[in-house]
């Protein structure tokens, strides 16, 4: 079997990921893990990739732009590798995806 035929008949990881993120439980867990990892290591790029993937699974950037009333190009930029969305933009994006920001105390941390 040729490499071309194998690639043609093999679904990409990204396609499978997007398909799984259409299930609310999968998307919730995926985003929760991305947020926890961001909290631990500060890797904003990985968090933005997770948000992009969830946006794609929930209908794409155009749909998210309509829900958030954000310009589609600005939305793409905010979630890009160079993106650094403001808190208000991040809040709009999360709301558009069906989530909200929540503040909770860190576990095992003494009040100060």
Secondary structure, DSSP 8 states (H G I E B T S, - for coil): --HHHHHHHS--HHHHHHHHHTSHHHHHHHHHHHHHHHHHH--HHHHHHHHHHHHHHTT-HHHHHHHHT--HHHHHHHTSTT----HHHHHHHHHHTT--------TT----
